C-alpha cells in the first residue's frame, strides 16, 4: 500500500448530517495521495453507520471510534495521530470543510523549505447570512517563513490548530499532543507549537472553511458560543494559566505581554460585548473568576488597548458591575459615556464621580477620547431609546435620549433624524431633540415602516436605524441603542406602491451593542417567484426586464 503524503483527521461527535460534507471536501482535494481518518468521539446518533458507509466508498478513508466519549476535541485527535501513516498531519472538524487546494498548497510549502508546520488563511462563513470573511487577515498577507514566534508575536492571535499542516516528526520530537480533559485546547496546543517551532511557513491562500453558527441551539453550539455559561469563563481562564506556565517553563516568558494583550483584545473582549445581557448573579461570578487573573497580567498589555476597553476592564476590577455593563454597550462604535466628571486639574473621567485610586484614575481618564474637540462627524454621542410604543400597522413611536458629555451641541433644540435604508434609497424621518439639562437632550419620533422605499423585488435582511445630527454643514451618524428586553413586534405591510408585501419585525438586536433592529421578510407569490429571478440575474438590462415583468404580473 502506498504511503500517504498527508493524513487529515476529521473529528466528529453526533454530526451524521454534516460529516459527509466534510469528507467530500477531502475527497475533492487536488492532492489525492492522502489518508482520511474519521475519528468518532463515541457518537450516539447515526454517525457510525454514516462513517462506515463513507469508508466503504473510498479506500483512503479509515474509521476510528473511541470506546467512550471524551467530551472534547483533544482525545479523538490524539487517537488519530497514533494511527496516522503520513509524515504530515492536518485536522478538520466535521462541521467545516477544506478548500480544494488546501492540502496541495500547504504540502508545497513544506517541500519548498523544511519547516515544523505550515499555515494558511481561514475563510469564515456565517451560516445564517452566508457572509464571508477571513480570520485574522492582517497576519496572512504574504508568503513568508517565520524564524521563531518572537519575530512576530502577533501570530499568537491565530490560535486555530485546523489552519495548519504539521510535520509528524516535529510533533513526535516534542511529544506535542492536544491537552485532554480541558476546553479551549487549541489555544494551549497552538501556543506550544509556536514556541517549540524553529521555523514555520505562512501562505496567504485559504486552507480552511470555518462555518459560524452564532445562533445555534445551546446543545449544539460551539464552545466559543457558550460564553453565557460561567463554566465557560473558568475554562478559558484555566487555559490561559496553563499557557502562562508553559511560557515560563519553555523559556519564552518574554512573550507574556504579547500573550496577555491577545487575551485582553480577543478573549476578554468577547465577554465584554456580552456584559449588557447578563444578570447580576452572572456578573458577580464573572468578576470572581476574571479579576484575580486580570491582576496577573502585564501592565503593558492594558496600555495597548483602546480607552473604551480599558474603561470596561477597570470598572469590572473595581466591582462597579452595572457601570461596566453600561460602558460595554457600543464598544468599538464610538458610543460616549452618559456622564463624565472633571477633577480640579481639568482631567476628565468616565462616570459621575472622580475615581478614588491612582490605578482607577489612570484607566478611567477619558481625555484621549477628545470628547469636546474631535471633528464633529466622528464625535462621540450616546443615543438611547427610553420608550418604544407600537402604533397602528407598522408604525412605532420612539422616545430618545441623547447624551453629549463633550458638550458639542449648542444650547437649545437640535435638528435630528432617523435614517434607515432597507432598499436602494434611504428613509429619513426628521424630529427634534430638546435640552433637559446640560449635555442631555430628549425627543420623540414616529417611524412608519410602511413608507420605507423598497425595490420592486422586495428586501430580505436586517437594518439598524441610525440617528443623524447636523451642525454647521457637518453630519454625524450614531448608533441607536434599544432597550434590551422589549418584546419583538411583527406587522405585515402591503405597500400601496406595488412593492412586494413584507413581514417586518422590530426587536432589540440581542447581542453586541443592542441596537434597534428591523427585519424585513418578503412574502407572497411575487416574493417566491420574482425575487429569486432578480437575484440570479446579473446583467442590468435583463434585471430591469424582470422587474417590468413583476409589475405586469401584479
C-alpha positions as CSV (number, residue, x, y, z in Angstrom):
1,X,0.0,0.0,0.0
2,X,1.4,3.4,-1.0
3,X,2.3,5.6,2.0
4,X,0.1,8.7,2.0
5,X,1.7,12.1,2.0
6,X,-0.7,13.7,4.4
7,X,-3.2,12.3,7.0
8,X,-6.2,14.5,7.5
9,X,-8.2,13.7,10.7
10,X,-11.9,14.5,10.8
11,X,-13.2,14.6,14.4
12,X,-16.9,14.0,14.8
13,X,-19.4,13.6,17.5
14,X,-23.2,13.2,16.8
15,X,-22.9,15.0,13.5
16,X,-24.1,12.5,11.0
17,X,-25.7,15.2,8.8
18,X,-22.6,17.3,8.2
19,X,-19.9,14.6,8.2
20,X,-20.4,13.7,4.5
21,X,-19.8,17.3,3.5
22,X,-16.6,17.5,5.4
23,X,-15.3,14.2,4.0
24,X,-16.4,15.2,0.5
25,X,-14.2,18.3,0.7
26,X,-11.2,15.9,1.4
27,X,-12.1,13.5,-1.4
28,X,-12.1,16.5,-3.7
29,X,-8.6,17.7,-2.8
30,X,-6.3,18.3,-5.8
31,X,-3.6,16.4,-4.0
32,X,-5.1,12.9,-3.9
33,X,-2.4,10.9,-2.0
34,X,-3.9,11.5,1.4
35,X,-5.2,9.4,4.2
36,X,-8.6,10.4,5.8
37,X,-9.2,9.3,9.4
38,X,-12.7,9.8,10.7
39,X,-12.2,9.9,14.5
40,X,-15.6,9.5,16.2
41,X,-15.8,10.5,19.9
42,X,-18.3,7.7,20.6
43,X,-21.3,9.2,18.8
44,X,-24.8,8.1,19.8
45,X,-26.6,9.1,16.6
46,X,-26.2,7.7,13.0
47,X,-22.6,8.9,12.8
48,X,-21.1,5.3,13.0
49,X,-23.2,4.0,10.1
50,X,-22.5,7.1,8.0
51,X,-18.8,6.9,8.7
52,X,-18.6,3.2,7.8
53,X,-20.5,3.9,4.5
54,X,-18.1,6.7,3.6
55,X,-15.1,4.4,4.4
56,X,-16.6,1.7,2.1
57,X,-16.7,4.2,-0.8
58,X,-13.0,5.3,-0.7
59,X,-10.0,3.1,0.3
60,X,-8.3,6.2,1.6
61,X,-10.8,6.6,4.5
62,X,-10.3,4.8,7.8
63,X,-12.9,4.9,10.6
64,X,-11.8,5.1,14.3
65,X,-14.4,5.0,17.1
66,X,-13.4,5.9,20.6
67,X,-14.6,3.4,23.3
68,X,-16.2,6.2,25.3
69,X,-17.0,9.9,24.8
70,X,-14.2,12.2,25.9
71,X,-16.3,15.4,25.8
72,X,-13.8,17.3,23.8
73,X,-11.7,17.6,20.6
74,X,-8.3,16.5,22.0
75,X,-8.8,12.8,22.5
76,X,-10.2,12.0,19.1
77,X,-7.3,14.0,17.5
78,X,-4.7,12.3,19.6
79,X,-6.0,8.8,18.9
80,X,-5.9,9.5,15.2
81,X,-2.3,10.8,15.5
82,X,-1.4,7.4,16.9
83,X,-2.6,5.5,13.8
84,X,-1.7,8.1,11.2
85,X,0.6,6.8,8.5
86,X,1.7,10.0,6.8
87,X,4.6,12.3,7.6
88,X,2.4,15.4,7.6
89,X,-0.9,15.8,9.6
90,X,-3.9,18.1,9.4
91,X,-7.1,18.3,11.4
92,X,-10.7,19.1,10.3
93,X,-13.9,19.5,12.3
94,X,-16.9,17.7,11.0
95,X,-19.0,20.9,10.6
96,X,-16.3,22.5,8.4
97,X,-14.5,21.9,5.1
98,X,-11.2,22.2,3.4
99,X,-10.9,24.2,0.1
100,X,-9.9,22.0,-2.8
101,X,-6.3,23.1,-2.9
102,X,-5.7,23.2,0.9
103,X,-3.5,20.0,1.1
104,X,-1.7,20.8,-2.1
105,X,-0.7,24.3,-1.1
106,X,0.3,23.5,2.5
107,X,2.3,20.5,1.4
108,X,4.1,22.5,-1.3
109,X,5.2,25.0,1.4
110,X,6.7,22.1,3.4
111,X,8.5,20.8,0.3
112,X,9.8,24.3,-0.5
113,X,11.6,24.5,2.7
114,X,12.0,22.3,5.8
115,X,9.8,23.8,8.5
116,X,7.9,22.4,11.5
117,X,4.5,23.4,10.2
118,X,2.8,25.5,7.5
119,X,-0.3,27.5,7.9
120,X,-2.8,29.4,5.7
121,X,-5.8,31.6,5.8
122,X,-9.2,30.6,7.3
123,X,-12.3,31.6,5.4
124,X,-15.2,32.1,7.8
125,X,-18.8,31.7,6.6
126,X,-21.8,32.8,8.6
127,X,-24.4,30.0,8.3
128,X,-27.3,32.4,9.0
129,X,-26.4,35.1,6.4
130,X,-23.8,33.5,4.1
131,X,-21.5,36.4,4.8
132,X,-17.8,35.5,4.2
133,X,-14.7,36.9,5.9
134,X,-11.1,36.0,6.6
135,X,-9.9,35.2,10.1
136,X,-7.1,37.5,11.2
137,X,-6.4,38.6,7.6
138,X,-3.6,41.1,8.6
139,X,-1.4,38.2,9.7
140,X,-1.5,36.3,6.4
141,X,-1.0,39.0,3.8
142,X,2.1,37.4,2.1
143,X,4.0,34.1,1.7
144,X,6.7,34.1,4.3
145,X,8.7,31.9,6.7
146,X,8.9,32.9,10.3
147,X,12.0,32.1,12.3
148,X,10.6,31.7,15.7
149,X,7.4,33.2,17.2
150,X,9.4,36.0,18.9
151,X,9.9,37.6,15.4
152,X,6.2,38.1,15.1
153,X,4.3,37.5,18.3
154,X,1.1,38.9,16.8
155,X,0.6,35.4,15.4
156,X,-0.5,34.3,18.9
157,X,-3.9,35.7,17.9
158,X,-4.1,33.0,15.2
159,X,-4.6,30.1,17.7
160,X,-6.5,27.6,15.4
161,X,-4.9,24.2,15.1
162,X,-7.0,23.4,12.0
163,X,-5.4,26.1,9.8
164,X,-2.0,24.3,9.9
165,X,-0.2,21.2,8.5
166,X,2.3,19.8,10.9
167,X,5.4,17.7,10.3
168,X,4.8,14.5,12.2
169,X,8.5,14.4,13.2
170,X,8.0,17.9,14.9
171,X,5.1,16.7,17.0
172,X,6.8,13.5,18.0
173,X,10.2,15.2,18.8
174,X,8.5,17.4,21.3
175,X,5.8,14.9,22.4
176,X,3.3,17.5,21.4
177,X,-0.3,16.4,21.6
178,X,-3.6,18.0,22.3
179,X,-4.2,18.5,26.0
180,X,-7.1,16.2,27.1
181,X,-9.7,17.0,29.7
182,X,-9.9,20.8,29.1
183,X,-11.7,23.1,26.7
184,X,-10.0,25.7,24.5
185,X,-7.4,23.1,23.9
186,X,-6.4,24.7,20.6
187,X,-5.1,27.8,22.4
188,X,-2.7,25.8,24.5
189,X,-1.7,23.5,21.7
190,X,-1.1,26.3,19.3
191,X,0.9,28.4,21.8
192,X,3.1,25.4,22.4
193,X,3.6,24.7,18.7
194,X,4.5,28.4,18.0
195,X,7.1,28.3,20.9
196,X,8.6,25.0,20.0
197,X,8.9,25.5,16.2
198,X,12.2,26.7,14.9
199,X,10.5,27.9,11.7
200,X,7.1,27.8,10.1
201,X,5.8,29.0,6.8
202,X,2.7,31.2,6.2
203,X,0.8,31.3,2.9
204,X,-2.0,33.8,2.2
205,X,-4.2,31.2,0.4
206,X,-7.4,29.9,2.1
207,X,-6.8,26.4,3.6
208,X,-9.8,26.1,5.8
209,X,-13.6,26.9,5.7
210,X,-15.0,27.6,9.1
211,X,-18.8,27.7,9.4
212,X,-20.0,30.0,12.1
213,X,-23.4,29.5,13.7
214,X,-23.8,32.4,16.1
215,X,-27.4,31.5,16.9
216,X,-27.0,27.7,17.2
217,X,-29.1,25.9,19.8
218,X,-27.4,25.7,23.1
219,X,-27.0,21.9,22.9
220,X,-25.1,22.1,19.6
221,X,-23.3,25.5,20.0
222,X,-19.5,25.5,19.8
223,X,-17.5,26.2,22.9
224,X,-16.9,29.8,21.8
225,X,-20.7,30.3,21.5
226,X,-21.3,29.1,25.1
227,X,-20.0,32.3,26.8
228,X,-23.2,32.6,28.7
229,X,-22.0,29.7,30.9
230,X,-19.9,30.7,33.9
231,X,-18.1,27.4,33.5
232,X,-17.0,28.6,30.0
233,X,-15.3,31.6,31.7
234,X,-13.5,29.3,34.1
235,X,-12.4,27.0,31.2
236,X,-10.9,29.9,29.3
237,X,-9.1,31.4,32.2
238,X,-7.7,28.0,33.2
239,X,-6.2,27.5,29.7
240,X,-4.6,31.0,29.9
241,X,-2.9,30.0,33.2
242,X,-1.6,26.8,31.5
243,X,-0.2,28.9,28.7
244,X,1.4,31.3,31.1
245,X,3.1,28.3,32.9
246,X,4.3,26.9,29.6
247,X,5.8,30.2,28.5
248,X,7.9,30.3,31.7
249,X,8.9,26.6,31.6
250,X,9.9,26.7,27.9
251,X,12.0,29.9,28.2
252,X,9.5,32.2,26.4
253,X,8.5,34.4,29.3
254,X,9.4,37.4,27.2
255,X,6.2,36.7,25.2
256,X,4.0,37.3,28.2
257,X,2.9,40.9,27.4
258,X,2.1,39.9,23.8
259,X,0.1,36.9,25.0
260,X,-1.7,39.0,27.7
261,X,-2.6,41.6,25.1
262,X,-4.0,38.8,22.9
263,X,-6.1,37.6,25.8
264,X,-7.5,41.1,26.6
265,X,-8.1,42.0,23.0
266,X,-9.6,38.8,21.8
267,X,-10.8,36.5,24.7
268,X,-11.9,39.1,27.2
269,X,-13.3,41.3,24.5
270,X,-15.8,38.7,23.5
271,X,-17.1,38.5,27.1
272,X,-17.2,42.3,27.3
273,X,-19.6,42.6,24.4
274,X,-21.9,40.2,26.2
275,X,-21.9,42.0,29.6
276,X,-25.0,44.2,29.0
277,X,-27.1,41.0,28.6
278,X,-26.0,39.3,31.9
279,X,-27.8,39.4,35.2
280,X,-26.3,40.5,38.5
281,X,-25.6,36.9,39.7
282,X,-23.7,36.1,36.5
283,X,-21.7,39.3,36.6
284,X,-20.6,38.7,40.2
285,X,-19.5,35.2,39.3
286,X,-17.7,36.5,36.3
287,X,-15.8,39.1,38.3
288,X,-14.8,36.4,40.9
289,X,-13.2,34.3,38.2
290,X,-11.8,37.1,36.0
291,X,-10.5,39.7,38.4
292,X,-7.8,37.5,40.1
293,X,-6.5,36.6,36.6
294,X,-6.5,40.2,35.4
295,X,-4.3,41.1,38.3
296,X,-1.6,38.8,37.0
297,X,-1.4,40.4,33.5
298,X,1.3,42.7,32.3
299,X,0.5,46.4,32.7
300,X,1.8,47.0,29.2
301,X,-0.9,44.8,27.8
302,X,-3.6,47.0,29.2
303,X,-1.8,50.1,27.9
304,X,-2.1,48.8,24.3
305,X,-5.9,48.7,24.4
306,X,-8.3,51.4,23.2
307,X,-9.5,53.6,26.0
308,X,-13.2,52.3,26.0
309,X,-12.0,48.7,26.5
310,X,-9.7,49.8,29.4
311,X,-12.7,51.6,31.0
312,X,-14.7,48.4,31.0
313,X,-11.9,46.4,32.5
314,X,-11.3,48.9,35.2
315,X,-14.9,49.2,36.2
316,X,-15.0,45.4,36.4
317,X,-11.9,45.3,38.6
318,X,-13.4,48.0,40.8
319,X,-16.6,46.0,41.3
320,X,-18.7,48.6,39.5
321,X,-20.5,45.9,37.6
322,X,-23.6,47.8,36.5
323,X,-21.3,50.6,35.3
324,X,-19.2,48.0,33.4
325,X,-22.4,46.9,31.6
326,X,-23.2,50.5,30.6
327,X,-19.7,51.1,29.4
328,X,-19.7,47.9,27.4
329,X,-22.6,48.9,25.2
330,X,-21.4,50.2,21.8
331,X,-17.7,49.1,22.3
332,X,-15.8,49.8,19.2
333,X,-18.6,52.1,17.8
334,X,-17.7,55.4,19.2
335,X,-20.5,55.4,21.8
336,X,-20.0,58.0,24.5
337,X,-20.4,57.5,28.3
338,X,-23.6,59.0,29.7
339,X,-21.6,61.3,32.0
340,X,-18.0,62.5,32.6
341,X,-16.5,64.2,35.6
342,X,-13.5,66.6,35.8
343,X,-11.2,66.9,38.8
344,X,-9.5,70.2,40.0
345,X,-6.8,69.9,37.3
346,X,-9.4,69.5,34.5
347,X,-8.7,65.8,33.8
348,X,-11.9,64.1,32.6
349,X,-13.0,60.8,33.9
350,X,-15.7,58.2,32.9
351,X,-18.8,58.5,35.1
352,X,-20.2,60.9,37.6
353,X,-17.5,60.8,40.2
354,X,-13.7,61.2,40.3
355,X,-12.1,57.8,40.8
356,X,-10.6,57.2,44.3
357,X,-7.5,55.1,43.4
358,X,-4.4,56.0,41.3
359,X,-5.0,53.0,39.1
360,X,-8.7,53.8,38.5
361,X,-7.8,57.5,37.7
362,X,-5.2,56.3,35.2
363,X,-7.6,53.8,33.5
364,X,-10.8,55.9,33.6
365,X,-9.2,59.0,32.3
366,X,-11.0,59.6,29.0
367,X,-9.2,62.7,28.0
368,X,-7.7,60.9,25.0
369,X,-11.3,60.4,23.6
370,X,-11.3,64.1,22.9
371,X,-15.0,64.3,23.6
372,X,-15.0,68.1,23.3
373,X,-12.6,68.6,20.4
374,X,-12.7,65.8,17.9
375,X,-14.2,66.6,14.5
376,X,-18.0,66.6,14.5
377,X,-18.5,63.7,12.1
378,X,-16.5,61.4,14.4
379,X,-17.7,63.0,17.7
380,X,-18.9,60.7,20.5
381,X,-22.6,60.8,21.5
382,X,-24.8,58.3,23.1
383,X,-28.4,57.7,21.8
384,X,-30.7,55.6,23.9
385,X,-34.3,54.6,23.3
386,X,-36.1,55.1,26.6
387,X,-39.5,54.1,25.4
388,X,-40.9,52.3,22.4
389,X,-44.6,52.3,21.7
390,X,-46.1,50.2,18.8
391,X,-48.7,52.1,16.8
392,X,-51.2,51.2,14.0
393,X,-49.8,48.9,11.3
394,X,-46.1,49.0,11.1
395,X,-45.6,52.2,13.0
396,X,-44.0,52.9,16.3
397,X,-43.1,55.9,18.4
398,X,-39.7,56.2,20.0
399,X,-38.7,58.3,22.9
400,X,-35.0,59.0,22.6
401,X,-32.4,60.4,25.0
402,X,-29.1,61.8,23.6
403,X,-26.1,62.2,25.9
404,X,-23.5,64.8,24.8
405,X,-20.8,64.6,27.5
406,X,-18.4,66.7,25.5
407,X,-21.0,69.5,25.2
408,X,-20.6,69.6,21.4
409,X,-24.2,70.5,20.6
410,X,-25.2,74.2,21.0
411,X,-27.7,75.2,23.7
412,X,-31.3,74.8,22.5
413,X,-33.3,72.4,20.4
414,X,-31.4,70.2,17.9
415,X,-32.5,69.1,14.5
416,X,-32.2,65.3,14.3
417,X,-33.4,62.5,12.1
418,X,-33.7,58.7,12.0
419,X,-32.1,57.1,8.9
420,X,-32.8,53.6,7.7
421,X,-32.2,52.1,4.2
422,X,-33.7,48.7,3.6
423,X,-33.7,49.2,-0.2
424,X,-31.6,51.3,-2.6
425,X,-32.9,54.6,-1.1
426,X,-32.7,56.0,2.4
427,X,-35.7,56.7,4.5
428,X,-35.2,59.8,6.6
429,X,-37.6,60.8,9.4
430,X,-36.8,64.3,11.0
431,X,-37.6,65.1,14.6
432,X,-36.4,67.5,17.3
433,X,-34.2,66.9,20.4
434,X,-34.9,69.3,23.2
435,X,-32.4,70.1,26.0
436,X,-33.4,68.9,29.5
437,X,-30.1,69.7,31.2
438,X,-26.5,70.4,30.0
439,X,-25.4,67.6,27.7
440,X,-28.7,65.7,27.7
441,X,-31.4,66.0,25.1
442,X,-34.7,64.2,24.6
443,X,-37.2,63.8,21.7
444,X,-39.9,61.7,20.3
445,X,-40.2,60.4,16.7
446,X,-42.8,58.4,14.9
447,X,-41.4,55.8,12.5
448,X,-43.8,54.3,9.9
449,X,-42.1,51.4,8.2
450,X,-44.8,51.1,5.6
451,X,-43.4,54.2,4.0
452,X,-39.8,52.8,3.6
453,X,-38.8,52.8,-0.1
454,X,-38.1,49.2,-1.3
455,X,-37.0,47.8,-4.6
456,X,-39.7,46.1,-6.7
457,X,-38.4,42.6,-5.9
458,X,-38.5,43.5,-2.2
459,X,-35.8,43.3,0.5
460,X,-34.8,40.5,2.8
461,X,-32.5,41.4,5.6
462,X,-31.8,43.4,8.7
463,X,-31.1,47.1,9.2
464,X,-30.3,49.1,12.2
465,X,-31.6,52.7,12.2
466,X,-29.0,55.5,12.8
467,X,-29.6,58.8,14.5
468,X,-28.3,61.7,12.4
469,X,-27.3,65.1,13.7
470,X,-26.2,68.2,11.7
471,X,-24.1,71.1,12.8
472,X,-22.7,73.9,10.6
473,X,-23.0,71.8,7.4
474,X,-21.4,68.7,9.0
475,X,-23.3,65.5,9.7
476,X,-22.9,62.9,12.4
477,X,-24.5,59.4,12.4
478,X,-24.5,57.3,15.5
479,X,-25.9,54.0,16.8
480,X,-29.4,53.9,18.3
481,X,-29.3,51.7,21.5
482,X,-32.6,49.9,22.2
483,X,-34.0,48.6,25.5
484,X,-32.7,45.1,25.8
485,X,-35.9,43.5,26.9
486,X,-38.8,44.8,24.9
487,X,-40.8,42.1,23.0
488,X,-40.4,41.8,19.3
489,X,-43.3,43.3,17.3
490,X,-44.2,41.9,13.8
491,X,-46.5,43.5,11.2
492,X,-47.4,42.7,7.6
493,X,-47.1,45.6,5.1
494,X,-48.9,45.6,1.8
495,X,-47.3,48.5,0.0
496,X,-49.6,50.8,-1.9
497,X,-46.7,51.4,-4.4
498,X,-47.0,47.9,-5.6
499,X,-43.8,46.6,-3.9
500,X,-43.7,43.1,-2.7
501,X,-45.7,42.5,0.6
502,X,-43.4,42.1,3.7
503,X,-43.5,40.9,7.2
504,X,-41.5,43.5,9.3
505,X,-40.2,42.8,12.8
506,X,-38.9,45.4,15.2
507,X,-36.8,44.0,18.0
508,X,-33.7,44.6,20.2
509,X,-30.5,43.3,18.5
510,X,-29.9,40.7,21.2
511,X,-26.1,40.9,21.0
512,X,-23.2,43.3,20.8
513,X,-24.3,46.9,21.3
514,X,-28.0,46.0,21.4
515,X,-29.1,48.4,18.6
516,X,-32.7,48.8,17.5
517,X,-33.1,46.1,14.8
518,X,-35.6,45.9,12.0
519,X,-36.0,42.7,9.9
520,X,-37.8,42.6,6.5
521,X,-39.1,39.3,5.1
522,X,-40.8,39.3,1.7
523,X,-44.0,37.2,1.5
524,X,-46.5,36.3,-1.2
525,X,-46.3,34.9,-4.8
526,X,-44.1,37.6,-6.1
527,X,-41.6,37.2,-3.4
528,X,-41.4,33.4,-4.1
529,X,-41.1,33.8,-7.9
530,X,-39.9,37.2,-9.0
531,X,-37.4,37.9,-6.2
532,X,-35.3,34.7,-6.8
533,X,-35.3,35.5,-10.5
534,X,-34.0,39.0,-10.0
535,X,-31.3,37.8,-7.6
536,X,-29.9,35.3,-10.1
537,X,-29.8,37.8,-13.0
538,X,-26.5,39.8,-13.2
539,X,-26.9,41.9,-16.3
540,X,-28.7,45.2,-15.7
541,X,-30.8,45.1,-18.8
542,X,-32.2,41.7,-18.0
543,X,-32.7,42.7,-14.4
544,X,-34.8,45.6,-15.5
545,X,-36.8,43.4,-17.8
546,X,-37.6,41.0,-14.9
547,X,-38.7,44.0,-12.8
548,X,-41.0,45.1,-15.6
549,X,-42.4,41.5,-15.7
550,X,-43.0,41.7,-12.0
551,X,-45.0,44.9,-12.4
552,X,-47.1,43.3,-15.1
553,X,-47.8,40.2,-13.0
554,X,-49.2,42.4,-10.2
